[in-house]
Amino acid sequence: MGVPQWEATAEPVERTDITVMYLQTVDGDGPAIGAAWDRLEHLVGLRGRRFLGVFDTTAGWYRTCVLVQDGDDPAALGLRTTVIPGGRYLRARLRGDAPAVYDRLAPAYAELERSGALDPSRPGIEYYRRDDEIDVLMPVLG
């Protein structure tokens, strides 16, 4: 697909609350984040799964997450669970091949921060729609 491309929506998108299983790492620690993704994907497999990265830059954490499905046993997998809050988010959609597209995550989020009123009570989200498409979601007030 070449150079990663992205588009930001002019209007916020609405998200519903979702329950996920996760591993938590220190925000910004690239090798630790990569290792957490590898571990999570190994634990639950890739087929039929929806993955998200959730982060709070103020608190300093990053979570590699997967949506909980019927029959999942998070405790048996050594995973914790949480609810990612819904609400209004500004969205940037990134398209491109991995790993180059991952380099656009932080700049896309920074650009969204400049364009809206951040809601600091909710985390930012990376929603992995497909191998080559990621939605970067910044929580906004209102």
Buried (B, 14 or more C-beta within 10 A) or exposed (E): EEEBEBEBEEEBEEBEEBBBBBBBBEBEEEEBBBBBBEBBBEBBEEEEEBBBBBBBBEEEBBBBBBBBEEEBEBEEBEBBEBEBBEBBBBBBBBBBEEEEBBEBBEEBBEBBBEEBEBBEEBBBBBBBEEEBBBBBBBBBEE
